[in-house]
Amino acid sequence: MPGQAQPTARVTIAPEILEEAADWLMRCRARPTDAGLAAELAAWCGRDPVHATAFARAERAWDMAGRIGPALPAAEIRPFPRRRRPLAMAAALAVAASLAIAFLPGLSFRLQADHLTGTGGREIAQLADGSTITLAADSAISVRFDGKARTITLLRGEAYFDVAHDSARPFIVTAGSTEIEVLGTAFDVDLGEAATSIAVARGKVAVRGPHESVTLTAGEAVRVEDGGALMRSRQPEPQVAAWRRGLLVADDMPIADVVARLDRYYEGLVLLPDAAFASQRVTGVFDLKDPAKALRALAETQGGRLLTVTPYVTALMGASS
């Protein structure tokens, strides 16, 4: 459960088993009174303990994903009429595809996560070894401890790690294609769409990117681009994980990165259709407690404008858009 210490071992489940468990869950949610389907599910879970574990994770993920809403009861599911216009069929398929694109990736990381937060949320996870991980909004991690290593996978978002020293078991964080190894330290990791950023508040970490490695000490940071390039910089300790104080500190940061971080706290979708504007760099401090105000400030200071597409969709436009 979130907030509780994790066991020292975790069952590794193949992605195809997780997908099969998700499929069972959706079928059972759609047909809750189907005794035959329930018997088939019981048989599937009984064939392998991993199946039962995967289905339990699927149920937990569904329960946590409250904003997706409950599945339709069987009585509310209606087949299409036999005669239907091609346009109506195309629209129905488009809606189904959109729901799949939006839902399945979220379900996938929820199935893997031991701790996760939603939009605007935060969680402090106390691990069995005494380490503490603070998750930023819209973030997720999985935890695996064994006799040789303590391994954390940052599945999404950002997290601040305060690691207990254990020379016999290195503490390793993986974030995309980047690996961070520490012995006793405090640092922040942000898994972005185009890069992973690491900043050290205390101690020392070894960062291994796809093509090169670097060692960071307190006050240092690095941005690991998806292509493998490393960009080192200085980051004073008060700025490391400033989101814990409700602040986003941007230091020569692309507007796209600023928006991606604000979007974790914003109830809705923020679009950046102008690629040139999205690549502009900005320096400033933004209030995460009021992300709508922060977006307005970002637009005003960078010569852009906000366009409300729907009550749930906002577009940040450049001056030339």
Secondary structure, 3 states (H helix, E strand, C coil): CCCCCCCCCCCCCCHHHHHHHHHHHHHHHHCCCCHHHHHHHHHHHHHCHHHHHHHHHHHHHHHHCHHHCCCCCHHHCCCCCCCCCHHHHHHHHHHHHHHHHHHHHHHHHHHHCCEECCCCCCEEEECCCCCEEEECCCCEEEEEECCCCEEEEEEEEEEEEECCCCCCCCEEEEECCEEEEECCCEEEEEECCCEEEEEEEECEEEEECCCCEEEEECCEEEEEECCCCEEEEECCHHHCCHHHHCEEEEEEEEHHHHHHHHHCCCCCEEECCCHHHHHCEEEEEEECCCHHHHHHHHHHHCCCEEEEEECCEEEEECCCC
